[in-house]
Amino acid sequence: MAAKKKVIPTVEATLSALSESPPKGKQKGAKSFKKLEALTAIPDGLRELWTWSNGFSRMFLRNADYFTECTDDLYSVDQAATVLKRNLEAGMDPQLLPFGGEAGSGDSLVLHAKTGRVLYWDHEEGEADAGDPVAKSLDELLARSAKLLLGV
């Protein structure tokens, strides 16, 4: 018998589930994306996420093995633009869009525009490890993180 393939909910489906009982810390959704759009195109999933909440403390569960450790914030749109501009000046691949990170660390969660993978950008190394993604997609990261947000 073939193994059943795990279905990962889309960003839209996960945000819909989270909206039924909004987690503590949810912010109002972004109204403008101009500052970030001046630097890069914004993938649909991130646009949906920022429209739902423009910043969120401890939103992402970076490592599935550590339930409450390795959590990262969702940047606001303006924070993402500031981090992107700084990282591009430091030589970051323009295909990488920062959208979250651990407050004060300088490191970021980035979405790779071509592959859709979520990677961890180490500001000291000046690179993201594409061989060891945080998640295969934003959908996967958000679905995993919803457990943390819902307290299950």
Z-matrix of the N, CA and C atoms (Angstrom, degrees):
N
C 1 1.432
C 2 1.525 1 108.78
N 3 1.314 2 116.74 1 132.39
C 4 1.462 3 122.10 2 -178.62
C 5 1.531 4 110.61 3 -72.88
N 6 1.331 5 114.66 4 144.67
C 7 1.464 6 120.00 5 178.46
C 8 1.521 7 109.20 6 -68.91
N 9 1.313 8 115.08 7 140.86
C 10 1.448 9 120.25 8 179.89
C 11 1.524 10 109.23 9 -76.13
N 12 1.312 11 116.95 10 129.84
C 13 1.453 12 121.85 11 -179.20
C 14 1.533 13 109.32 12 -74.69
N 15 1.330 14 115.25 13 131.94
C 16 1.458 15 120.86 14 179.77
C 17 1.528 16 109.28 15 -72.16
N 18 1.311 17 116.10 16 126.28
C 19 1.458 18 121.25 17 179.74
C 20 1.530 19 108.05 18 -93.27
N 21 1.320 20 115.94 19 124.59
C 22 1.455 21 121.17 20 179.10
C 23 1.522 22 108.14 21 -99.77
N 24 1.347 23 116.70 22 125.79
C 25 1.467 24 118.72 23 179.34
C 26 1.529 25 111.45 24 -64.16
N 27 1.299 26 115.53 25 151.40
C 28 1.462 27 120.17 26 177.42
C 29 1.528 28 109.58 27 -73.34
N 30 1.330 29 115.82 28 165.09
C 31 1.460 30 120.69 29 175.18
C 32 1.521 31 109.37 30 -54.51
N 33 1.319 32 116.20 31 -45.90
C 34 1.468 33 121.29 32 -179.22
C 35 1.529 34 111.87 33 -58.12
N 36 1.336 35 117.18 34 -45.10
C 37 1.463 36 120.97 35 -179.22
C 38 1.530 37 111.32 36 -66.86
N 39 1.326 38 117.63 37 -41.11
C 40 1.466 39 120.86 38 179.41
C 41 1.520 40 110.75 39 -66.01
N 42 1.331 41 117.29 40 -42.90
C 43 1.465 42 119.89 41 179.34
C 44 1.521 43 111.23 42 -65.95
N 45 1.320 44 116.76 43 -34.48
C 46 1.460 45 120.68 44 176.67
C 47 1.530 46 110.07 45 -62.74
N 48 1.326 47 116.72 46 -43.88
C 49 1.465 48 121.03 47 178.39
C 50 1.532 49 110.87 48 -64.49
N 51 1.321 50 116.95 49 -40.42
C 52 1.463 51 120.82 50 179.65
C 53 1.530 52 111.53 51 -68.92
N 54 1.312 53 117.32 52 -29.30
C 55 1.467 54 121.36 53 -178.93
C 56 1.521 55 112.53 54 -70.69
N 57 1.332 56 116.53 55 -22.91
C 58 1.467 57 119.97 56 178.52
C 59 1.518 58 111.29 57 -63.46
N 60 1.310 59 116.07 58 -33.21
C 61 1.465 60 122.21 59 178.01
C 62 1.523 61 106.53 60 -143.68
N 63 1.354 62 117.48 61 80.03
C 64 1.468 63 120.79 62 -173.35
C 65 1.525 64 112.48 63 -54.93
N 66 1.333 65 116.68 64 128.52
C 67 1.456 66 119.95 65 180.00
C 68 1.525 67 112.00 66 -68.64
N 69 1.328 68 115.26 67 152.40
C 70 1.459 69 121.03 68 177.16
C 71 1.530 70 108.68 69 -60.18
N 72 1.310 71 115.88 70 134.02
C 73 1.457 72 120.30 71 179.05
C 74 1.516 73 113.96 72 103.00
N 75 1.343 74 116.83 73 -8.75
C 76 1.464 75 119.64 74 178.30
C 77 1.526 76 109.09 75 -63.47
N 78 1.320 77 116.69 76 135.15
C 79 1.462 78 123.06 77 178.68
C 80 1.534 79 109.83 78 -101.03
N 81 1.314 80 115.87 79 168.55
C 82 1.465 81 119.72 80 172.28
C 83 1.522 82 108.29 81 -64.41
N 84 1.315 83 115.82 82 151.61
C 85 1.459 84 120.82 83 -179.66
C 86 1.519 85 112.53 84 -70.48
N 87 1.321 86 115.97 85 156.12
C 88 1.462 87 122.29 86 178.94
C 89 1.519 88 110.13 87 -65.99
N 90 1.308 89 115.48 88 140.27
C 91 1.466 90 121.55 89 177.11
C 92 1.529 91 111.48 90 -101.11
N 93 1.317 92 116.20 91 -26.96
C 94 1.460 93 120.19 92 -176.86
C 95 1.527 94 110.36 93 -136.79
N 96 1.310 95 114.55 94 143.53
C 97 1.466 96 121.62 95 178.61
C 98 1.528 97 110.83 96 -120.60
N 99 1.337 98 117.40 97 10.33
C 100 1.467 99 121.82 98 -171.98
C 101 1.519 100 114.05 99 -56.62
N 102 1.328 101 117.25 100 -45.64
C 103 1.468 102 120.65 101 -177.11
C 104 1.529 103 110.75 102 -60.16
N 105 1.326 104 116.96 103 -42.59
C 106 1.457 105 121.14 104 -179.56
C 107 1.529 106 111.04 105 -76.35
N 108 1.327 107 117.25 106 -39.28
C 109 1.465 108 121.02 107 179.66
C 110 1.527 109 112.10 108 -63.88
N 111 1.335 110 117.02 109 -23.15
C 112 1.458 111 120.09 110 176.45
C 113 1.531 112 111.21 111 -68.92
N 114 1.340 113 116.49 112 -18.78
C 115 1.464 114 121.56 113 -177.97
C 116 1.527 115 113.81 114 -104.42
N 117 1.350 116 116.38 115 -30.44
C 118 1.465 117 119.43 116 -173.74
C 119 1.525 118 111.00 117 -164.39
N 120 1.317 119 115.55 118 165.35
C 121 1.467 120 120.85 119 171.87
C 122 1.524 121 108.01 120 -78.70
N 123 1.315 122 117.07 121 145.55
C 124 1.468 123 121.68 122 -179.51
C 125 1.518 124 108.69 123 -106.19
N 126 1.336 125 117.37 124 119.41
C 127 1.471 126 119.85 125 178.11
C 128 1.536 127 111.32 126 -61.48
N 129 1.314 128 116.29 127 149.76
C 130 1.467 129 121.94 128 -176.34
C 131 1.524 130 113.39 129 -54.04
N 132 1.334 131 117.60 130 -43.75
C 133 1.458 132 120.70 131 -178.26
C 134 1.522 133 112.71 132 -61.01
N 135 1.332 134 116.58 133 -41.92
C 136 1.469 135 119.56 134 177.42
C 137 1.518 136 111.37 135 -68.90
N 138 1.314 137 116.59 136 -37.81
C 139 1.472 138 119.84 137 177.48
C 140 1.532 139 109.62 138 -61.09
N 141 1.334 140 116.78 139 -43.89
C 142 1.474 141 120.64 140 177.79
C 143 1.521 142 110.80 141 -60.90
N 144 1.333 143 116.02 142 -43.87
C 145 1.463 144 121.48 143 -178.90
C 146 1.526 145 110.85 144 -62.64
N 147 1.325 146 118.46 145 -47.59
C 148 1.465 147 121.65 146 179.88
C 149 1.525 148 111.87 147 -69.32
N 150 1.313 149 118.09 148 -29.34
C 151 1.463 150 120.27 149 175.67
C 152 1.531 151 109.74 150 -68.55
N 153 1.322 152 116.48 151 -31.79
C 154 1.467 153 121.87 152 177.68
C 155 1.523 154 110.93 153 -74.20
N 156 1.346 155 118.11 154 -44.63
C 157 1.465 156 122.30 155 -179.08
C 158 1.520 157 109.20 156 -153.30
N 159 1.324 158 116.22 157 118.84
C 160 1.462 159 122.00 158 -178.76
C 161 1.529 160 109.60 159 -88.95
N 162 1.333 161 114.60 160 72.51
C 163 1.455 162 121.64 161 -176.54
C 164 1.517 163 109.49 162 107.64
N 165 1.348 164 116.01 163 144.74
C 166 1.452 165 120.25 164 -178.35
C 167 1.522 166 107.51 165 -167.10
N 168 1.319 167 116.66 166 122.93
C 169 1.458 168 121.29 167 -179.82
C 170 1.530 169 110.75 168 -75.75
N 171 1.325 170 115.79 169 134.82
C 172 1.475 171 123.34 170 177.05
C 173 1.536 172 112.36 171 53.65
N 174 1.305 173 116.02 172 48.91
C 175 1.466 174 120.11 173 -177.33
C 176 1.523 175 113.48 174 -86.47
N 177 1.324 176 117.57 175 -36.26
C 178 1.457 177 120.50 176 -170.27
C 179 1.519 178 112.29 177 -105.73
N 180 1.311 179 115.39 178 135.00
C 181 1.448 180 122.91 179 173.82
C 182 1.529 181 106.54 180 -95.49
N 183 1.339 182 114.91 181 100.01
C 184 1.467 183 120.34 182 -173.96
C 185 1.517 184 112.35 183 -66.30
N 186 1.331 185 117.56 184 -39.82
C 187 1.454 186 121.42 185 -175.05
C 188 1.522 187 109.31 186 -121.97
N 189 1.297 188 116.33 187 119.63
C 190 1.469 189 121.11 188 -176.94
C 191 1.525 190 112.88 189 -64.50
N 192 1.327 191 117.91 190 -19.58
C 193 1.456 192 121.17 191 -179.50
C 194 1.525 193 113.47 192 -80.02
N 195 1.301 194 116.86 193 -17.81
C 196 1.461 195 121.25 194 -178.28
C 197 1.520 196 108.22 195 -120.75
N 198 1.334 197 115.87 196 102.41
C 199 1.465 198 119.77 197 -169.90
C 200 1.520 199 114.24 198 -63.36
N 201 1.332 200 119.39 199 -47.49
C 202 1.464 201 118.87 200 -177.80
C 203 1.517 202 112.67 201 -109.42
N 204 1.317 203 117.67 202 -5.02
C 205 1.454 204 120.26 203 175.14
C 206 1.522 205 108.55 204 -91.68
N 207 1.305 206 116.29 205 167.15
C 208 1.468 207 121.84 206 177.44
C 209 1.522 208 111.76 207 57.79
N 210 1.330 209 116.53 208 46.27
C 211 1.458 210 119.38 209 175.10
C 212 1.520 211 108.91 210 -98.27
N 213 1.304 212 115.22 211 147.29
C 214 1.459 213 121.60 212 -178.29
C 215 1.514 214 110.22 213 -127.64
N 216 1.326 215 114.99 214 151.18
C 217 1.455 216 121.70 215 177.73
C 218 1.523 217 110.74 216 -82.43
N 219 1.324 218 116.31 217 151.51
C 220 1.457 219 122.16 218 166.50
C 221 1.522 220 105.57 219 -84.86
N 222 1.327 221 117.20 220 122.23
C 223 1.463 222 120.32 221 175.79
C 224 1.521 223 109.87 222 -67.61
N 225 1.318 224 116.29 223 153.29
C 226 1.468 225 119.38 224 166.34
C 227 1.529 226 106.49 225 -72.52
N 228 1.313 227 117.24 226 165.85
C 229 1.464 228 121.11 227 178.22
C 230 1.523 229 110.06 228 -58.46
N 231 1.333 230 117.24 229 -42.93
C 232 1.465 231 120.02 230 179.97
C 233 1.524 232 111.72 231 -66.30
N 234 1.334 233 117.56 232 -39.04
C 235 1.468 234 120.37 233 176.43
C 236 1.528 235 110.10 234 -61.97
N 237 1.324 236 116.68 235 -43.78
C 238 1.467 237 120.82 236 -179.84
C 239 1.529 238 110.15 237 -60.42
N 240 1.327 239 117.08 238 -41.58
C 241 1.468 240 120.91 239 179.14
C 242 1.528 241 110.74 240 -63.99
N 243 1.326 242 117.15 241 -42.38
C 244 1.467 243 121.44 242 179.72
C 245 1.523 244 110.87 243 -63.99
N 246 1.339 245 116.11 244 -45.80
C 247 1.470 246 120.77 245 179.84
C 248 1.521 247 110.12 246 -65.46
N 249 1.328 248 117.64 247 -43.13
C 250 1.463 249 120.94 248 179.33
C 251 1.522 250 110.66 249 -60.21
N 252 1.306 251 117.40 250 -47.23
C 253 1.471 252 121.11 251 -179.27
C 254 1.527 253 110.31 252 -59.49
N 255 1.333 254 116.92 253 -46.38
C 256 1.468 255 121.29 254 179.32
C 257 1.530 256 110.81 255 -62.29
N 258 1.327 257 116.74 256 -44.24
C 259 1.460 258 120.30 257 -177.95
C 260 1.522 259 112.59 258 -69.64
N 261 1.319 260 117.69 259 -35.56
C 262 1.468 261 120.11 260 176.44
C 263 1.522 262 110.24 261 -64.23
N 264 1.329 263 116.39 262 -39.49
C 265 1.472 264 120.78 263 177.62
C 266 1.528 265 110.59 264 -64.33
N 267 1.337 266 116.78 265 -27.78
C 268 1.465 267 121.88 266 179.33
C 269 1.534 268 111.83 267 -88.10
N 270 1.334 269 117.17 268 1.14
C 271 1.458 270 120.67 269 175.90
C 272 1.516 271 116.28 270 97.70
N 273 1.339 272 117.91 271 15.10
C 274 1.458 273 120.20 272 178.70
C 275 1.529 274 110.30 273 -65.93
N 276 1.309 275 116.13 274 143.81
C 277 1.458 276 123.04 275 176.26
C 278 1.532 277 108.71 276 -56.08
N 279 1.335 278 118.69 277 125.04
C 280 1.472 279 120.64 278 -179.20
C 281 1.526 280 114.16 279 -65.29
N 282 1.338 281 117.80 280 -10.10
C 283 1.470 282 121.40 281 176.33
C 284 1.530 283 111.77 282 -76.55
N 285 1.354 284 117.32 283 -10.06
C 286 1.458 285 121.94 284 -176.21
C 287 1.517 286 110.53 285 -100.36
N 288 1.323 287 115.96 286 122.45
C 289 1.464 288 121.64 287 -179.54
C 290 1.523 289 109.57 288 -110.34
N 291 1.350 290 117.88 289 111.70
C 292 1.461 291 119.93 290 178.03
C 293 1.525 292 110.85 291 -70.50
N 294 1.336 293 116.23 292 135.96
C 295 1.460 294 119.33 293 179.24
C 296 1.524 295 112.44 294 -136.40
N 297 1.313 296 117.41 295 -7.32
C 298 1.460 297 120.25 296 -179.69
C 299 1.504 298 110.97 297 -164.98
N 300 1.330 299 115.40 298 171.06
C 301 1.451 300 119.86 299 178.22
C 302 1.510 301 111.40 300 174.16
N 303 1.311 302 114.45 301 173.75
C 304 1.453 303 121.37 302 177.41
C 305 1.522 304 108.10 303 -82.21
N 306 1.322 305 116.83 304 123.42
C 307 1.461 306 122.09 305 -175.98
C 308 1.522 307 111.66 306 -50.76
N 309 1.324 308 115.72 307 127.58
C 310 1.447 309 122.45 308 175.15
C 311 1.516 310 116.27 309 79.88
N 312 1.335 311 118.05 310 -2.64
C 313 1.464 312 119.48 311 -175.56
C 314 1.526 313 113.21 312 -84.89
N 315 1.325 314 117.90 313 -28.01
C 316 1.459 315 121.08 314 -174.60
C 317 1.516 316 112.77 315 87.01
N 318 1.336 317 116.87 316 -14.74
C 319 1.457 318 121.19 317 177.36
C 320 1.528 319 108.81 318 -86.11
N 321 1.322 320 116.74 319 157.11
C 322 1.463 321 120.15 320 -176.17
C 323 1.517 322 112.37 321 -139.45
N 324 1.322 323 114.72 322 151.99
C 325 1.457 324 121.25 323 163.03
C 326 1.515 325 105.04 324 -84.22
N 327 1.320 326 117.03 325 132.75
C 328 1.458 327 121.29 326 -179.32
C 329 1.522 328 109.94 327 -128.88
N 330 1.308 329 115.35 328 146.64
C 331 1.457 330 121.75 329 175.70
C 332 1.520 331 107.52 330 -103.06
N 333 1.333 332 116.62 331 124.75
C 334 1.462 333 121.16 332 178.83
C 335 1.525 334 108.22 333 -80.25
N 336 1.314 335 116.25 334 120.45
C 337 1.467 336 121.80 335 -174.14
C 338 1.531 337 113.14 336 -60.56
N 339 1.315 338 117.82 337 -36.03
C 340 1.472 339 119.76 338 -177.13
C 341 1.523 340 112.72 339 -84.67
N 342 1.327 341 117.88 340 -44.37
C 343 1.465 342 120.42 341 -174.17
C 344 1.519 343 113.20 342 -90.74
N 345 1.341 344 117.47 343 -21.79
C 346 1.457 345 121.46 344 -176.97
C 347 1.517 346 113.35 345 78.33
N 348 1.325 347 117.45 346 1.18
C 349 1.463 348 121.07 347 -179.75
C 350 1.526 349 110.82 348 -76.23
N 351 1.322 350 114.82 349 149.85
C 352 1.456 351 121.43 350 174.66
C 353 1.528 352 106.79 351 -97.71
N 354 1.329 353 115.50 352 123.65
C 355 1.457 354 121.73 353 -177.68
C 356 1.524 355 110.05 354 -120.04
N 357 1.312 356 115.64 355 164.69
C 358 1.458 357 121.95 356 177.48
C 359 1.522 358 108.02 357 -105.89
N 360 1.331 359 116.90 358 117.81
C 361 1.464 360 123.14 359 -179.70
C 362 1.526 361 108.13 360 -92.76
N 363 1.327 362 115.97 361 117.48
C 364 1.458 363 122.47 362 178.00
C 365 1.522 364 107.84 363 -93.77
N 366 1.325 365 116.83 364 112.92
C 367 1.470 366 119.65 365 -175.20
C 368 1.524 367 112.48 366 -67.58
N 369 1.333 368 117.77 367 -27.09
C 370 1.462 369 119.61 368 179.36
C 371 1.531 370 111.19 369 -74.86
N 372 1.323 371 116.34 370 -37.22
C 373 1.460 372 120.74 371 178.10
C 374 1.534 373 111.10 372 -81.64
N 375 1.332 374 115.84 373 -23.93
C 376 1.458 375 120.02 374 -178.24
C 377 1.511 376 113.31 375 70.67
N 378 1.340 377 115.76 376 31.19
C 379 1.461 378 118.68 377 -179.90
C 380 1.522 379 110.94 378 -156.46
N 381 1.325 380 113.53 379 164.72
C 382 1.464 381 122.11 380 175.07
C 383 1.515 382 107.21 381 -115.57
N 384 1.316 383 116.87 382 139.10
C 385 1.457 384 121.49 383 -178.77
C 386 1.529 385 109.91 384 -86.04
N 387 1.327 386 116.21 385 97.04
C 388 1.468 387 121.28 386 -178.54
C 389 1.523 388 111.81 387 -69.86
N 390 1.329 389 116.96 388 -21.08
C 391 1.454 390 120.31 389 -179.45
C 392 1.524 391 113.21 390 -79.09
N 393 1.322 392 117.02 391 -14.45
C 394 1.462 393 121.58 392 -178.69
C 395 1.536 394 108.70 393 -133.33
N 396 1.340 395 116.96 394 72.23
C 397 1.473 396 119.09 395 -176.05
C 398 1.531 397 111.92 396 -67.66
N 399 1.314 398 115.65 397 151.16
C 400 1.460 399 122.19 398 173.33
C 401 1.526 400 108.45 399 -66.79
N 402 1.324 401 115.88 400 -40.02
C 403 1.464 402 122.27 401 178.21
C 404 1.526 403 108.26 402 -153.85
N 405 1.313 404 116.07 403 153.78
C 406 1.462 405 120.48 404 178.79
C 407 1.516 406 111.88 405 -71.25
N 408 1.349 407 116.24 406 -18.93
C 409 1.460 408 120.82 407 -179.20
C 410 1.522 409 109.74 408 -161.58
N 411 1.317 410 115.85 409 165.62
C 412 1.460 411 121.14 410 174.11
C 413 1.529 412 109.34 411 -64.58
N 414 1.331 413 117.09 412 -37.18
C 415 1.469 414 121.55 413 176.63
C 416 1.528 415 110.36 414 -54.72
N 417 1.336 416 116.48 415 -47.99
C 418 1.462 417 121.46 416 -178.22
C 419 1.527 418 111.34 417 -64.09
N 420 1.330 419 117.26 418 -45.35
C 421 1.464 420 120.73 419 -179.68
C 422 1.519 421 110.90 420 -62.17
N 423 1.311 422 117.29 421 -44.52
C 424 1.464 423 120.81 422 -177.94
C 425 1.530 424 111.46 423 -68.20
N 426 1.330 425 117.61 424 -40.20
C 427 1.470 426 120.76 425 178.39
C 428 1.528 427 110.01 426 -62.57
N 429 1.322 428 117.33 427 -42.86
C 430 1.467 429 121.90 428 178.58
C 431 1.525 430 110.13 429 -65.07
N 432 1.306 431 116.55 430 -41.28
C 433 1.468 432 121.91 431 -177.45
C 434 1.524 433 112.94 432 -72.41
N 435 1.333 434 117.33 433 -24.76
C 436 1.472 435 120.70 434 -179.92
C 437 1.517 436 110.73 435 -59.17
N 438 1.328 437 116.93 436 -32.85
C 439 1.469 438 120.48 437 177.87
C 440 1.524 439 110.66 438 -60.83
N 441 1.307 440 116.51 439 -41.48
C 442 1.458 441 121.74 440 177.94
C 443 1.525 442 110.10 441 -65.97
N 444 1.328 443 116.73 442 -44.32
C 445 1.463 444 121.54 443 -176.96
C 446 1.529 445 112.49 444 -67.55
N 447 1.318 446 115.98 445 -33.55
C 448 1.463 447 120.13 446 -178.94
C 449 1.528 448 112.63 447 -89.08
N 450 1.333 449 116.03 448 -5.68
C 451 1.454 450 120.04 449 177.39
C 452 1.506 451 114.95 450 71.09
N 453 1.333 452 116.88 451 30.69
C 454 1.470 453 120.74 452 178.40
C 455 1.509 454 111.17 453 -102.69
